[in-house]
């Protein structure tokens, strides 16, 4: 296990690249300052600040995109209390790293072997399919994509008519849930009822449903 001083890059840190990506963003974004947990988070991840992931984990409390529609986890902040290390450890069995989520109830993760051989690639757990979908890009490209207008096309079928007003009533540790669920035949953005829930509650609920769908007889 590497020590903190081994993980903090002084010659080629990724923070300047991160700041450049944010300054060139086509979507609104807010960089939250890092918490006092940032050293523990970086140590737990065992990545260096030469990587974009390490820079986000150590140098930020998280990043909010499009008014908080999309949330990148960092070391935690009062506006985004979850940190990138504990969030995965508390809510999943391993094999991937949860790094971001959205107000529609979708989750983004870096494959650590659970989803196949493309280790390091991003996956999206879509609320309308309840399946992990490969994005075929890495974390840095994913961040750059999320800050661009390309994100609008990705979410065109997941934004309901009043999403902007509803988003203003949420915090970054909450998301929307739909009933009937969007992944069911009966569920849809137009006809399903909506309710704001805690992101952790929503994730655990999805794990339960996904397990039943994979093993219907259990």
N, C-alpha and C positions, 0 to 999 in steps of 0.2 A: 504494500500500500504506500502510495506516494504521500509525502508531507505537503503542507500548504505551500511552502516556499518553492516546491518543485512544480506546483500547478499554476503559479502566477507567472505569466510570461512578461518579460520586460523588454525584450528586443523586438518582437513582432506580435504585440497584443491585438486581439480582434476588435477591441473597443472602437478604434477609429473607423473601421469598416462598418460596425454597427451604427455609429453616429451618422456616417455617410448614407447608409440605407434609409435611416429615419429622416434625414434632411431632404432626401430625394423622393420621399413617399408621395404617392398620388392619393392615398387615403389618409384621413385624419389619424393621428397616432399620439399616444402619450407614454413617455418613458417614466416609469415610477422609480424613485430612488431605492437603492438596495437597503435591506434590513440588516440588523445585527446578526442575523443567521447566515449571512452570505458565505462566511468561511466554512461553516459546518456543511452547508449545502454543496459547495464546491468539493470539499473533502469527500463527501458521500458519493458524489458523482464520479470522482476520479478522472475528470477531464481538465484540460488546461485552458487558461484564458486566451490562448492562441486560437482556439476554436470559437466560432460564433456562439455555440451552445454554452461554452464555459463563460464567455463574456456576459451573456444574458443572465446566467445563473449567479454570477459573482458581482457584476457591476450594476444590476438592475433589480428592482423589486418585482418586475414584470413589465409587460408592454400591452397597452390597450389600443386596439385598432377599430376604427369606425365607431367611436363612442362607446366602446366596450362590447361590440358585437363579437369580436374575436379577441381572445385573451391569451397572451404568451406568458407562461409561468416563469418567474425568476426566483429570487430569494424570499419573496413575500412582502406585502405592504398592507396598510390599513384598507386600501381600496381593492386589494386582491390578496386575501390572507393566505391562500394556498401557496406553498413553495414547490418547486419542481422535484425535489428529492422526496419529501414526505408524502406528497400526493400520490405518487406511484406506489410507494411502499405500503401505504395504508389501504389502497383500493385495488391492488391487483397482485397477481401471484408471480410476476416477473416475466422476463423474456421480451420486454419492451419498456419504453420510457414515455410516459404521458407528458407532453410538453405544451399543449395548447388545447383550448376548447372554445365553443361558441354559444351564443344565446339561444340557438335552435336546439341545443342538446347534443351536438356532435363533438367528437373528441379526436385529437391528433396525437399520434405517437410515433416514436422512432423505433423501428424494428430492431430488436436485440436477439433475434433468432426465433421468436414465437411464430412469426408470420411466413417464414420461409428463409431462403438463403440470401436474400437481398438485405443483409444486415446494414444498418445505417440509413435505410430508406424510410421515408415518411408514409404513414398509413392514416386513413380517416375512418372513424367508426360513425357511419352515417345514421342519423335518426330515422330516416325513411326506409332503410333496408335492414338495419341492425347487423350489418356485416362490415368487417374491416376491409376497406378498399385501398389498393396500392396507389400512391400518387406519383411514383417513379421519379422522385426528386429527393435530395437530402435536405437537412435542416436549414442551411444557409439559403438555398434556392427557395425553400418554402417560405422563409421569412421575407425574402425579397418579393415573392409572388403575393404574399398576404398584404403587402404595403402598396401593391399596384392595383390598377383598375381591373385586372384579370380576375380578381376575387369576386367581382360583381356577377360575372357569368357563372362561376362555380355555385354561387348561392341563389341564383335566380329562381330556383324551384323550392327554396327553403325559407323564403321570406314571405310572411303573411302580410295582408294589407296594412295592419296597424303596428308593424314591427318597430317602427321608430318611436312611437308613443310608448309602447310597452317597454322598450329598452331603457327609456328614461326612468322607469319605475323599478328597474332591476339594479342590483349591484353585481360586481364581477364574479361573485361566488354563487350566483344564481343563474338559472336558465329557464326556458319555457318547456313545459311538457304538454302533450296533446292527448286527448282521449275522444274517440278511439285513437290508439297509437298510430303514428304515421307509417310504421312498418307493417300494419295490418291492411287487409283488403278494404276495410271500412274507413280507415283513417285518411284524412286529407287536410291540407292547410285551410281549405274553405269551409269544411263542415265540422271538423273536430273542435271540441271545446279546448280552451287553453288555461293553463295555470302556472304561475311562477313557483319554482321549487329550488331547493338547495342543490347545487351541482353534484355534491357527494351523494345525496339521496337519489338523484337521477341516475348516476353512474351505477350504483349498487343495484338499483331496480333493473337497469339494462342487463347487467351481468346475470341476474336471475332469469330474466326472460330469454336471453341468448342461450343459457344452459339448457332450458326446457326445450327450446327449438332444436338444439343439436341432439338432445336425448329425450324425445317426446314420451317415451315409455317410463322414464324415471320419475 
